[in-house]
Amino acid sequence: MGDRGLVVKRWQALAAAGPGLALSVLGAFHPAQLTPGTAAAWWQLHVVLLPVFPLLGAALVFLLRDERGPLVWLAGVAAYVYAVFYTGLDTLAGIGAGLAVAAQPAGSPAALQLIGVGDQLALVGVKGFLVAALVTAAVLVRRHRLSAVPGSVLLVGAALAFLHSHIYWPVGGLAMLAAGIGCGLLEWRPALGRALSDR
């Protein structure tokens, strides 16, 4: 791989890492609790998050763009399940519940219902992401061997932490950071390994 190819690969690695890194940074601004005092920041942040959460699943599909077979389809379907259901959480428990609390600061039964439904949708979504991460890691380790192991460990570890952490810091924020770095490594390290072997 020439210098031009390495430049392209760097941008591709950044594209793969970007969603996780962005979610990690945004998680630092996520209020710890939804209260009348944090309601505006709560729903406004979730509006910003609305287009970002699905990109975390898209990053896995991007990593598998050159692969073929039923496992690749499984990863794509699981990533789609994550994107749809986790967007449901963001919409209901994020935007909807935040607006409800802002409109009824004395107490909002509707907000509690929105959060309850959102949490159920999130459970489906994070399980979908875990399946997508596991399959992505398996396919890439099978293809690239040891060079794909560090990124796979970070990605799968992040997916396991994501089951219970959302993007709250420290656990959730660190999980998204690990997911971003893991995806970046999975995109970059095979190319680096080939470049080194060519010298």
N, C-alpha and C positions, 0 to 999 in steps of 0.2 A: 504494500500500500504506500503510495507516494505522499508527499506533503499535502497535496490538495485533498487526497482521500482522508487523511487524518484530520484536516480542518472540518470537512463535512461530518466525519464521525463525531467530532467534538460537539458540533451543533446538534446532532442526533442524540447524543448522550444527554445534552442539556434539555432537549425536548422531553426525553424520557423521565428525567429527574424533576423537571419543572413543577408538575402538579403536586407531588409530595412536598417539595420544598416550599411552595406557595402556601399549602395548607398548614405547614408547620409554622410559618411566619404569621399567618392570619389567626392561628390558634392562640398566639400570644395576646391577641386583642379580644378573645372570647370571654365575656363575663362568666364568672364562676357560677352565678345563680341568676335566675330570672326574677327580678323584683321590679316594682314601679320605677325605681331609680335607674335600673339597667335596661329597661324594656326597649327604649329607643335604640341604644347601642346593640342590643340583642337582635332585633329584627333587621336593622340596617346591615349588620355584619353578615347575616344569613342571606340577604339579597346579593351581597358581593360573593358569597360562597356558592350561590346557586349554579353558576357555570363552571366552577372550579372542581367541585366534588366529582362530577362524571368523568373529568379528565384523568383522575387517578385510575379508573378502570380502562380508559382509552390508552393510557401508557402501557398497560400489559398487552393490549391488542397490538400496539405499535411494536413492542419487543418481539412479537411472534409473526411479524409481517412476512418474513421469508420462510416460515415453516408451513408444513401441510400435514393433514391427517386429522383423525377424530379428536385427538387431544386438543388440537388448536381450536376446533369448533367448540369443544367443551369450555375452554378458557374464554372464548368470545361470548358464549351464552352466559357464563357465570359473571363476566365483567358487565354484561348488559343488565343482568338481574341486580347487581350492585348499583349500577348507575341509576336505574329506575327507582328502586326502593329507597335508596339513600337520599335521592332527590326528594322523595316523598317526606322523609324525616325533615329535611331542610325547610321544605315548604310549610309543613304543618306545625312542627314543634319549634321551628326557627322563626319564620316570618309570621305565620298565623298566630302562634301563642304570644309572641312579642307584641304584636299589634293589639291583641286582646287584653293583655295586661296594661298596656299603655292607655287603652280606652276605658278600662275599669280598674283603676289602681287600688280600689278598696277590696278587690277580690274578684277573680274571673273564673267561674266554673268551666267556661268554654276553653280557657287556656289549659286547664288540667286535662280536659278531654282531648284536645289537640296534641298535647305532649304524650298522652297515653297511646293514642293511635300512631303517632310518629315513632315512638319507641318500638312498637311492634313491627313497623315497616323497616326500621333501622336494623332490627335483628335479622331479617331476611337479607337485607343489603350487605351487612358485614360478613355473613356466612357466604354469600355469593363472592365477595372479594377474597375471602380466604380460599375458596375453591379455585378461583382464577389465579391467585398467587401460587398455590401449590402446583397447579398444572403448568403454569408458566415456568416455574423453577425446574420442574421435572423435565420438561421439553428442552430447556436451554442447557441444563447440566448434561443431559444425554448427548446433546449436540456438541457442546464446547468443553465438557469435562471440568477440570479443576479451575479453569479461568472463570467459570460461571458460579462457582460455589460461594465466594464471599457475597456477591450481590444477591444470590438466592437466599442465603441465611438471613440477611438483613430484610429482604422483602417478606419472607414467610414469618419472621419474628414480628415485623410490623403488623402484618395481617392478624396475627394472634392477639397482639396487644389491642388492636383496633376493635376486637370483638366487644370490649367493655369500656373503651376510653374516649370515644369521639375524638375531638382534636384539642381537648383541654390540656394545658400544660400542668405538670411536666410529662405525664405518661403519654397522653394523646399527641402532644406536640413532638415529643421524641419519636413516637411511632411513625408519624408522618415524615419526620426528618430521615428516619431509617428507610422508609419506603422510597423516598426520593433518591437517597444515595444508592440504595439497592438497585433501583431501576436504572440509574445512571451507570453504575458499574456493569450491569448486565448488558447494556448497550455498548459500552466502551471496551471492557476488558478482552472480549474475544478478538477485536480488531487489534488491540495492543499486543496480544499474544502472537498474532500472525505477523505483525510488523517486526517484533523482536526475533521471530524465527526466520524471517527473510534476511536478516543482517548477518 
